[in-house]
Amino acid sequence: MIRVYVDMVADLFHVGHLNIIKEASSAGDVVIVGVHSDKDVAQYKRTPVINQKERCEMVKACRYVDEVIEGAPLVITEDFLTTNKIDLVIHGDDVTEKIKKQHQFVTRKNMMKYIPYTKGVSTTSIINKIIKEYGER
C-alpha cells in the first residue's frame, strides 16, 4: 500500500490542482492532500481568497483524495512523514528555492517526485482574469 502525499494551498480549486492530485492517484494507492493554513499562505504568498476550512472541504470532495490534512506544515519533516505513513511526496515542478528547502528532507530520502506543472492556469491567473474581465461594473 503506497501512500502518496501532495501539499497545496488549493485556493480557487482549478484544473492544475486536479492534475497533480490525479498524478498522485496514479502513483500510489492512497492520496493524502495537505492543505496549508491561511496564516502560512499569507506569509509566503498572499491571503487566500477562500478560507482554509472551505479549501479543505473542496479538496475532500475530489474523488481522487482519500485523506486531507488541514493546516499542513510548509516544511515536510521525518516526523510528519512517519506520523502520516507517507511513502512518496509529489509536487509540481514550478518550485522556487524556498520550496526546495521545504522539501529538503524528502529529497535526501529519495521520496520526492516533481511532475510537470499545468501550464497556463494558476490561482493568480484566475484572480487577474476576474479583475480584468469583471472588475468594476
Protein Blocks (a to p, Z undefined) as FASTA:
>chain_A
ZZdddddfkpaiafklmmmmmmmmmmmmbdcdddddfklmmmmmcccfbdfklmmmmmmm
pmkbmbdcehiafbdcfklmmmnopabdcddfkbcfklmmmmmmmmmnopaccddddehi
afklmmmmmmmmmmcZZ
